[in-house]
Amino acid sequence: MAKTELSRYRVLAGKEALVKEWMAFLQDHLSEVLLTLEQEKMYVEAIFQEELAGVTYLYWFSVQGEGAVDVGDSDFAVDKQHLRYWEACIDSQYGEVLLQTNLTMIPDYLTNMMK
């Protein structure tokens, strides 16, 4: 069964320009990023950004299969750089806010492909 998540993370104050660089890095290395998603059993991953009351937040939406390799265990250089950006930009004091999933709508033929 696929796991569908939407998580929110707060960006450290003053790191907004670095977040822009981070997202550009991921976009510029998209072919490498897509290779890493295979071992993570990540079928869909999207990153959203929002500013509320002067604070920047990043949201990760994902649909992930079972038996995934954690990004922290990856040997891919692009993942190592991604995690360096994460450490520099994400407010660890705020932590992860996992939004409640009310309903996931994925056709059976796609769900069967994710097994």
VENRAZI-V977744 format. One record per helix or strand of 2 or more residues. SS is the DSSP state (~ for helix, > for strand). FROM is the first residue (numbers start at 0). LEN is the number of residues. If there is no record, write none. Layout:
SS/FROM/LEN ; SS/FROM/LEN
//
This chain:
>/2/9 ; ~/15/13 ; ~/29/10 ; >/41/11 ; >/54/10 ; ~/70/3 ; ~/76/13 ; >/96/2 ; ~/107/6
//
